[in-house]
Amino acid sequence: MEFVSPEGLRLDGRRPMEMRQIRAEIGAVSKADGSAVFEMGNTKVIAAVYGPRELQNRSQQISSQALVRCEYSMANFSTGDRMRKSKGDRRSTEISLVIRQTMEACILTHLMPRSQIDIYVQVLQADGGTRSACINAATLALADAGIPMCDLVTSCSAGYLNTTPLLDLNYVEDSAGGPDVTLGILPKLDKVTLLQMDSKLPIDILENVMQLAIEGCKAIAKYIREVLLENTKQLEYRRGV
């Protein structure tokens, strides 16, 4: 199957180095301390954050820092696949762990000892890049909740199909079986917090694909900052500041 036409266009009409349209909304869950909806193309994710709050299970208490918990799930209607997935399936458990570890890299947990922060992420619509969309939604929800962070974590994927590096894979491209990289970075600190690869790549091609994913992460970080700034302006306007 040809993923890039002779004219240099992908199946969805994008250029190889072009991201899907991104959109975000803050405050989607009124009862949460912070929440956000994040869309990357047809992939749509909602995240809700509760905390910092008192630990529900005292045996898990950490005297020097906050306990971060994360629960990832996919809505049964999120894909064309009608099979019901059990809540604790292996993939969900693995992605929950990935999101939690990525978020712990940016949350200043030492400022909130003996407390817990719960992050709930649900995929409402899946079309590739769900892991990245979940991390971006969680970052926005944490910022909305006022959780102190050293930087925003942003995530994007890039792959290599038909000898062409491609940014921000959709489901068809992701399912093609080619090598792809999911990256999470702290853009201001210039640190990588997540790197997942599902097959080998020659080092020179890997560098190109990684650089492409980094550019995607930085573009998302710029957009998230704009969303947060706009949200702050709206709050100030409502309060008459």
Secondary structure as the mmCIF struct_conf table of DSSP 4:
data_model
#
loop_
_struct_conf.conf_type_id
_struct_conf.id
_struct_conf.beg_label_comp_id
_struct_conf.beg_label_asym_id
_struct_conf.beg_label_seq_id
_struct_conf.end_label_comp_id
_struct_conf.end_label_asym_id
_struct_conf.end_label_seq_id
BEND BEND1 PHE A 3 PHE A 3
STRN STRN1 VAL A 4 VAL A 4
TURN_TY1_P TURN_TY1_P1 PRO A 6 GLU A 7
BEND BEND2 GLY A 8 GLY A 8
STRN STRN2 ARG A 10 ARG A 10
TURN_TY1_P TURN_TY1_P2 LEU A 11 ASP A 12
BEND BEND3 GLY A 13 GLY A 13
TURN_TY1_P TURN_TY1_P3 PRO A 16 MET A 17
HELX_LH_PP_P HELX_LH_PP_P1 MET A 19 GLN A 21
STRN STRN3 ILE A 22 ILE A 26
BEND BEND4 VAL A 29 VAL A 29
TURN_TY1_P TURN_TY1_P4 SER A 30 LYS A 31
BEND BEND5 ALA A 32 ASP A 33
STRN STRN4 GLY A 34 MET A 40
TURN_TY1_P TURN_TY1_P5 GLY A 41 ASN A 42
STRN STRN5 THR A 43 GLU A 54
BEND BEND6 GLN A 56 ASN A 57
HELX_RH_3T_P HELX_RH_3T_P1 ARG A 58 GLN A 60
BEND BEND7 SER A 63 GLN A 65
HELX_LH_PP_P HELX_LH_PP_P2 ALA A 66 ALA A 66
STRN STRN6 LEU A 67 MET A 74
TURN_TY1_P TURN_TY1_P6 ASN A 76 PHE A 77
BEND BEND8 SER A 78 GLY A 80
HELX_LH_PP_P HELX_LH_PP_P3 MET A 83 SER A 86
TURN_TY1_P TURN_TY1_P7 LYS A 87 GLY A 88
HELX_RH_AL_P HELX_RH_AL_P1 ARG A 90 GLU A 104
TURN_TY1_P TURN_TY1_P8 ALA A 105 CYS A 106
STRN STRN7 ILE A 107 ILE A 107
HELX_RH_3T_P HELX_RH_3T_P2 THR A 109 LEU A 111
BEND BEND9 MET A 112 MET A 112
TURN_TY1_P TURN_TY1_P9 PRO A 113 ARG A 114
STRN STRN8 SER A 115 GLN A 125
BEND BEND10 ASP A 127 GLY A 128
HELX_RH_AL_P HELX_RH_AL_P2 THR A 130 ASP A 144
TURN_TY1_P TURN_TY1_P10 ALA A 145 GLY A 146
STRN STRN9 MET A 149 MET A 149
BEND BEND11 CYS A 150 ASP A 151
STRN STRN10 THR A 154 LEU A 161
TURN_TY1_P TURN_TY1_P11 ASN A 162 THR A 163
STRN STRN11 THR A 164 LEU A 167
BEND BEND12 ASP A 168 ASP A 168
HELX_RH_AL_P HELX_RH_AL_P3 TYR A 171 ASP A 174
TURN_TY1_P TURN_TY1_P12 SER A 175 ALA A 176
STRN STRN12 ASP A 180 LEU A 186
TURN_TY1_P TURN_TY1_P13 PRO A 187 ASP A 190
STRN STRN13 LYS A 191 MET A 197
BEND BEND13 ASP A 198 SER A 199
HELX_RH_AL_P HELX_RH_AL_P4 ILE A 203 ARG A 239
TURN_TY1_P TURN_TY1_P14 GLY A 240 GLY A 240
#
